[in-house]
Each structure stands twice: as structure tokens, then as C-alpha cells.
Amino acid sequence: MKGVSVEIMGQSLIVSSDSGDEWARTLAMVVDEKIKDIRANSRAVNSVSVAILAALTFADELERLRRDHQAVIVQLEALNDRLSNAVGF
């Protein structure tokens, strides 16, 4: 994989993704925007602290989505069971 140049927190990086250069650019843009938002809304000035806060924010979002996804799966399984019982399977 060759990679693509992106900028996050003013740092140029070469990143690559199995999903392609445009995906890597999009992810870098999302990370950079989150960092800018954190910098604008927090007292953290240290780059490492800002990066850790961004990572925690993304981890929180991911965990909430995982839990929501699992809840949807449980609901779909329950509906599937009810439907199967209703049609006699």
C-alpha cells in the first residue's frame, strides 16, 4: 500500500487504508475536526492531551454505537422468534 498524505493537528502524515485513499483522507479530516473542536472547547493545550481527549471521545462514540447495535440485534432476534412462532416454524 502506497498511502496518502494527510494533515492532522498541523502534522503531515502518510496513511493508508484497505478502503482506499479517499477513505483515509476522510478519516483524517474527521480526526482533525474533532481535535479542533476539543481545542476550542477545552482547557487542554498540550497536543498529547488533546489527542487523548479525541481518542476518548471516539472510543465513547464507538462503544455507544456497539451497545446500540447489540440492542438492535437482540430486538431483531426477538421479532424473528415471534414471527417464526406466528407462522408455525
C-alpha positions as CSV (number, residue, x, y, z in Angstrom):
1,M,0.0,0.0,0.0
2,K,1.4,3.3,-1.0
3,G,-0.6,5.7,1.2
4,V,-1.8,9.3,1.0
5,S,-0.5,12.4,2.7
6,V,-2.9,13.9,5.3
7,E,-2.6,16.6,7.9
8,I,-3.8,16.2,11.5
9,M,-3.0,18.8,14.2
10,G,-0.7,20.5,11.7
11,Q,1.3,17.4,11.3
12,S,1.8,15.8,7.8
13,L,1.4,12.1,7.9
14,I,1.4,9.3,5.3
15,V,-1.5,7.0,6.0
16,S,-3.0,4.1,4.1
17,S,-6.3,2.2,4.3
18,D,-7.6,-1.1,2.8
19,S,-10.6,1.0,1.9
20,G,-8.5,3.4,-0.3
21,D,-7.0,6.9,-0.2
22,E,-10.3,8.8,-0.1
23,W,-11.4,6.9,3.0
24,A,-8.0,7.6,4.7
25,R,-8.5,11.3,3.8
26,T,-12.0,11.3,5.2
27,L,-10.9,9.7,8.5
28,A,-8.0,12.1,8.8
29,M,-10.4,15.0,8.3
30,V,-12.8,13.7,10.9
31,V,-10.0,13.3,13.4
32,D,-8.6,16.8,12.7
33,E,-12.1,18.3,13.0
34,K,-12.6,16.6,16.4
35,I,-9.3,17.8,17.6
36,K,-10.1,21.4,16.6
37,D,-13.5,21.1,18.3
38,I,-11.8,19.8,21.5
39,R,-9.2,22.6,21.4
40,A,-11.9,25.2,21.0
41,N,-13.9,23.8,23.9
42,S,-11.4,22.7,26.5
43,R,-8.5,24.0,28.5
44,A,-6.1,21.3,27.2
45,V,-3.2,22.9,25.4
46,N,-0.8,20.0,25.3
47,S,-1.0,18.2,22.0
48,V,-0.8,14.8,23.6
49,S,-3.7,15.7,26.0
50,V,-5.8,16.9,23.1
51,A,-5.1,13.7,21.1
52,I,-6.0,11.6,24.2
53,L,-9.3,13.6,24.6
54,A,-10.1,13.0,21.0
55,A,-9.3,9.3,21.3
56,L,-11.6,9.1,24.4
57,T,-14.4,10.9,22.5
58,F,-14.1,8.4,19.6
59,A,-14.0,5.5,22.0
60,D,-17.1,6.7,23.7
61,E,-18.9,7.1,20.4
62,L,-17.8,3.7,19.3
63,E,-18.8,1.9,22.5
64,R,-22.3,3.6,22.4
65,L,-22.7,2.5,18.8
66,R,-21.7,-1.1,19.7
67,R,-24.2,-1.2,22.5
68,D,-26.9,0.3,20.3
69,H,-26.1,-2.2,17.6
70,Q,-26.3,-5.1,20.0
71,A,-29.6,-3.9,21.3
72,V,-30.9,-3.8,17.7
73,I,-29.7,-7.3,17.1
74,V,-31.5,-8.5,20.3
75,Q,-34.7,-6.8,19.1
76,L,-34.4,-8.3,15.6
77,E,-33.9,-11.8,17.1
78,A,-36.9,-11.4,19.3
79,L,-39.0,-10.2,16.4
80,N,-37.7,-13.1,14.3
81,D,-38.7,-15.6,17.0
82,R,-42.2,-14.0,17.3
83,L,-42.6,-14.1,13.5
84,S,-41.4,-17.7,13.3
85,N,-43.9,-18.7,16.1
86,A,-46.7,-16.8,14.4
87,V,-46.2,-18.7,11.1
88,G,-45.6,-22.0,12.7
89,F,-41.9,-22.7,12.2
